[in-house]
Amino acid sequence: MPGPCPRTITITIHKGNISVYPSSANIDTDCQQIQWNLVSDPSGSFRTPAIVFPWPVPPSAPPAPCSGGYSRWRGTVTQTGPMQYEGDATEPLPSGAPALCYKYNVNWEKGGVPQTFDPDIKNDPYPPGSDDDENGPGRGHGHGHDKK
């Protein structure tokens, strides 16, 4: 069963350390939207913009499957509140396509010193748990083929 949409990522600064949950987010054909919720105690703060996709892939480069590195984020990111951002990948993948991976930066400060953390997002061609998902209930491609 696919997760809720938008997919939620919580980024927390606590006692001078940053954590991201989940550490690697997944989007798929059923849900291309992400919501980032930012939480901070007084030990740190988020810089503006807090969420950016700076991956230095030329705009003309074709998408690269995860096995080949990271693809350029062709979607949007918008700050929707003082501690919240929303993104839309706008890149649903066709059935059978390889997954794409994106790298993004979280910009924050610790003791007035700029910091950057760089989690991943994986764009799967199948919703999690579907018969097409290799890790899902059917563990196959859902087209009458058995997976060995």
Secondary structure, 3 states (H helix, E strand, C coil): CCCCCCEEEEEEEECCEEEEECCEEEEECCECEEEEEEEECCCEEEEEEEEECCCCCCCCCCCCEHHHCCCCCCCEEEEEECCEEEEECCCCCCCCCCCEEEECEEEEEECCEEEEECCEEEECCCCCCCCCCCCCCCCCCCCCCCCC
